[in-house]
Amino acid sequence: MALLTHLLACAFGTGSWVAINGLWVEVPLLVTVLPEQWDLPSYITIIIQMANVGPLFVTLMNRFRPGLLKEVAVIYMVVSVGVIACLLLSFLWNHTSIIAGKSHSIAFLILTFFLSLVDCTSSVTFLPFLMQLQPQYTTTFFIGEGLSGLIPALIALGQGSGIASCANVSYEVNITTVNETTNSQLETQYLLPKFSTLVFFLLMTAMMLICLLAFFFLSRQPKVWELSQQQLFPSNIVLNSFDQILDEAADSQLSRGCSCSKDPKGQGDILPEKVSYSLTKLAFIYLVITWVSALTNGVLPSVQSYSCLPYGHTTYHLTATLSSMANPLACVVAAFLPSRSLFLMGFLTMAGTGFGAYNMAMAVMSPCPLLQQSQWGDAIIVLSWVLFTGTLTYVKVMAGVILRSRSRSALVWYGMLEQLGSLLGALLMFPLVNIYSLFKSADYCRLQCPVGRAPQD
């Protein structure tokens, strides 16, 4: 029975962020079809930030109208919306509409909002429910949450999404009854993936259905803390759970399901001895949280296509999938090698910022970045994105470890500043990408870059 409950808790956790994680790793294929093209990641980034109205609404309702929202009913509604949105996305993802004379993938963007709403709201609904079960199942839940980023990445790698090649295409010009002139030019031809986007989103739908079924059976497990629950306001339950999310998940909102316990002893429900920090040190930690969240959740995701696509779709595909894997792997490293060193935090923040600066520089230089036609350039950009994600994810875990040793209210500030930084980053980049068009796109096979900018192997 215990093993079955562990499996159910893991499956339940897998559904927490699987939809958005799956969406991100499928973007290399989507940008080749949808009319937003290279601007698509910036749209997704701002939509996910807008979806934070979900957890905000739930938290405020539990704060000012405690008991009005029924926990089990809310989770049923949230997961059901996720299943329906994933299913509709499977068939409507490439449907377009004309707005102001331009083609836009309105159906895709609307369904992306609902998927983001589901995943963001899960952060303040799933854990309060798990508090009714034995503490050891919470750890299993976070394992499942980590798998919500790993499984879609593995599926995308198997799919081979976004892989393209350049082909010489001939066509006729100046056709007359006397002569015919032919011309040829390189054009991008996208290789068919091993299975379609429809199948990929149907697999995501299946994972959401598994999450729904797991919750159905978990909700029928005997509650182990009914007496203590009666002594708590629902608002306290939500806030305490929100603290745990911030404490045990390095990136509870946008960074694709990072999950790892911050307590080396594994006792996630017991706070360590309170540690005092000076005002200067606290200001430094909170500044790092805001800065790192802005980079990882807003600024760099908005321009990932411009940073990677000039090197080819294969490079972009590898970057998206391996970066998604780097998040949970960094959390695993942090679970076994936790650290509270502010010096190390500062050093890793500068290192991660450096990787991010390189990624941003390549996006600014798009469509002719450094080492464009070199395998070294491909390898460096992929490695830079993986190290950027992994390094700054570890920094977030360190911040959670440090602030947990101070107080739960410190973790609430962690969450507030994490969301503030993410929002500011997305709001900064959206107009730069979509209104002012500071980043340039081009057909990879028709690029005519300066010789010094794109050396040959």
C-alpha positions, 0 to 999 in steps of 0.5 A, spaced: 500 500 500 505 504 501 509 503 495 502 504 491 501 511 495 508 513 493 507 511 485 501 515 486 504 521 489 510 521 484 504 521 478 501 527 481 507 531 482 509 529 474 502 533 472 504 539 476 509 542 470 509 537 465 504 541 460 509 548 460 515 544 460 513 540 454 511 546 451 518 549 452 522 543 449 517 543 443 518 550 441 524 549 436 519 545 432 513 550 433 517 556 431 518 553 424 510 553 423 507 558 427 507 565 424 510 568 430 516 564 428 522 567 432 518 571 437 514 565 439 518 564 446 517 572 448 510 571 447 510 564 451 514 568 457 509 574 458 503 569 457 506 565 463 507 571 467 500 573 466 497 566 468 500 568 475 493 571 477 491 564 478 495 562 484 494 570 486 487 569 486 487 562 490 492 565 495 487 571 496 481 567 497 484 563 502 486 569 506 480 573 506 475 568 505 478 562 508 474 555 507 470 558 501 475 554 496 474 547 497 481 544 496 479 537 493 474 541 488 479 546 486 485 541 484 479 537 480 478 543 476 485 545 475 487 538 473 481 537 468 482 544 465 489 542 464 487 535 460 482 539 456 487 544 454 492 539 452 487 535 448 485 542 444 492 544 443 494 537 440 489 539 434 489 546 434 496 548 435 497 550 428 491 554 427 491 561 425 487 567 425 488 574 421 488 580 426 490 587 424 492 584 417 497 579 420 497 572 421 497 570 429 496 563 432 491 565 437 488 558 439 495 556 441 496 563 445 490 562 448 491 555 450 498 556 452 495 561 457 490 556 460 496 551 461 500 556 464 494 558 469 494 550 471 501 549 472 502 556 476 496 554 480 498 547 482 504 551 486 499 553 491 494 547 491 498 541 490 502 541 496 496 543 501 493 537 499 499 533 500 499 535 507 494 531 509 498 525 507 504 522 511 510 526 510 515 521 506 510 522 500 511 529 500 519 527 497 516 523 492 511 528 490 517 533 488 521 527 485 515 527 480 515 534 479 522 534 477 520 528 472 515 533 469 521 537 466 525 531 465 520 526 461 518 531 456 525 533 454 527 525 453 520 525 449 523 531 445 530 528 444 526 522 441 522 526 437 528 530 434 523 536 433 526 542 429 531 538 425 532 541 418 537 541 412 539 546 407 537 544 399 538 547 393 531 548 390 531 550 382 525 554 379 524 556 372 524 564 371 522 568 364 518 562 361 517 564 354 515 560 348 523 561 345 527 559 352 526 557 359 531 560 364 532 556 371 535 559 377 536 555 384 538 557 391 538 554 398 532 553 402 531 550 408 527 544 408 525 541 415 526 534 416 520 530 419 520 528 426 519 521 428 512 523 430 508 529 430 507 535 434 499 532 435 502 525 438 507 529 442 501 534 445 497 527 446 502 524 450 502 530 454 495 530 455 496 522 457 500 525 463 495 530 465 490 524 465 495 520 469 495 526 474 488 526 474 487 519 476 493 519 481 489 525 485 483 521 484 486 515 488 490 519 493 484 523 495 481 517 498 487 515 502 486 516 509 488 523 512 493 523 518 492 530 520 485 531 521 485 534 528 491 539 526 487 541 520 481 543 524 486 548 528 489 551 522 485 556 517 486 555 510 490 561 509 495 558 513 495 552 510 496 555 503 501 560 506 505 554 509 505 550 503 507 556 499 513 556 503 515 549 502 514 550 495 519 556 495 524 552 500 524 545 496 523 547 489 528 552 486 524 554 481 517 553 482 514 557 477 518 558 470 524 554 470 521 547 468 520 543 475 526 543 479 525 539 485 529 537 491 529 537 498 533 543 501 534 539 508 540 534 508 536 530 513 530 529 509 526 532 514 522 537 510 517 539 515 521 541 520 525 547 520 532 548 522 535 552 527 534 559 526 540 563 523 541 571 524 543 575 518 545 582 517 541 587 513 546 587 508 547 580 507 539 579 507 539 585 502 544 581 498 540 575 498 534 578 496 537 582 490 540 575 487 534 572 487 530 578 484 536 578 479 537 571 477 529 570 477 529 576 472 534 572 467 532 565 468 524 566 467 524 573 463 530 575 459 533 570 456 527 565 455 525 571 451 531 571 446 533 563 446 530 562 439 535 568 436 541 566 440 540 559 438 537 558 431 542 562 427 546 556 429 541 551 426 535 548 428 539 542 431 542 546 435 536 550 438 533 543 439 539 540 443 539 547 447 532 547 449 532 539 451 538 539 455 537 546 458 530 543 461 534 537 463 539 541 467 534 544 472 532 538 475 539 535 475 542 542 478 537 540 484 540 533 485 547 536 485 544 541 490 541 536 494 547 532 495 552 538 496 548 543 499 551 550 501 550 556 505 556 560 503 554 567 500 561 568 497 559 561 493 553 564 491 556 571 489 561 567 485 556 562 481 551 568 480 557 572 476 558 565 473 551 564 471 550 571 469 556 571 464 553 565 461 547 569 460 551 575 457 554 570 452 547 568 450 544 575 450 550 577 446 549 572 440 542 574 440 543 581 439 548 579 433 543 575 430 542 572 425 550 572 424 553 570 431 560 568 432 563 562 430 556 561 426 558 555 421 563 552 426 562 546 430 565 549 436 560 555 435 554 550 436 557 546 442 559 553 445 552 556 445 549 549 447 554 548 453 553 556 455 545 555 455 546 548 459 551 552 464 547 558 465 540 554 467 544 549 471 548 554 475 543 559 476 538 554 478 543 552 484 543 559 486 536 559 487 537 552 491 542 556 495 537 562 497 532 557 499 537 553 504 539 560 507 532 563 508 529 557 510 534 557 516 532 564 518 524 564 518 518 562 514 516 569 512 523 570 509 521 564 504 515 568 503 519 574 501 523 569 496 517 567 493 514 575 492 521 577 489 522 571 485 515 573 481 517 580 481 524 579 478 520 574 473 515 579 471 520 585 470 524 581 466 518 579 461 515 586 461 522 588 459 523 583 453 517 583 450 517 590 447 524 589 445 523 583 441 516 584 439 515 592 438 521 595 437 524 588 433 531 589 436 533 582 435 533 580 427 531 573 424 533 570 418 533 563 414 539 559 416 540 557 409 540 564 406 544 567 411 550 572 408 554 574 413 561 577 413 566 572 412 570 574 419 563 573 423 562 566 420 568 562 419 568 555 415 570 549 419 
